[in-house]
Amino acid sequence: MRKLLFEMAYDGSRYHGYQVQQNALSVAEVVQDAVEVVFKKREDIVGCSRTDAGVHASQYFFHMETALQIPPEAAVIALNNCLPGDIAMLSCTEIPPDKAADFHARYSVCWKEYVYKIWNSKVKNPFLQDRAYQVKYPVDAELLDRCAREFIGTHDFRGFCSAGAKPTENYTRTIYRAGVHREGDLIEFRVAGDGFLYNMVRIMVGTLLLAAEGKLKEGDVTRVLASLDREQAGITAPAAGLYLNWVSYTPFGEENPVK
């Protein structure tokens, strides 16, 4: 059996998340349907992460095993011919036999980066409908950038986890980088870390927006983190602005051989 690692991207607007749902359309279901057509069998696919309804992915990986001897490049073309326009296969890599047993699309991930997009204008942008969160009041992106850097480091993030999350014994995560950048009316929050709790990035965004509203000042993110209190953090920002942007199978700071 061969183990193939596929890289893809998708617009999550019309999907109820990546993972298969019983009564709702998911990205995984659509991809698995295409895999069944191309590989002549409904092979299991193992994704690198969960994404919620309406969340997008600029880079996403899944692995699968197959006995079919189709070249990786041909598999990408064939799958794209079967997929709708909002899901695209970008590449395919065959995992070497001596590494296949130890490689797992989810558990081998070393770190991930998310991007959250904010459209900061009183006028809506039709091209960012369901792809960015519109905030109409003025936002000081430089202030948000300084506040975002307070997330960097190893912290207990239980105050940045939604109440509906499954209980976990470990809320500690390490954030390698975090910052906010403005390009015209588009503001982007980027955050990279070794892992993320349920809705953690969206709550981080909601907390930064408290600073934009004047309700938090520099240094307060550190205080909110230390409180471990969900009530002190901001809202859970809408899913539409969130993108899984980068997935790495090598430690932070090293070149990612998959990309």
Secondary structure, 3 states (H helix, E strand, C coil): CEEEEEEEEECCCCCCCCCCCCCCCCHHHHHHHHHHHHHCCCCCCEECCCCCCCCEEEEEEEEEEECCCCCHHHHHHHHHHHCCCCEEEEEEEECCHHHHCCCCCCCCCCEEEEEEEEECCCCCCHHHCCCCEECCCCCCHHHHHHHHHHHCEEEECHHHCCCCCCCCCCCEEEEEEEEEEEECCEEEEEEEECCCCCCHHHHHHHHHHHHHCCCCCCCHHHHHHHHCCHHHCCCCCCHHHEEEEEEECCCCCCCCCCC
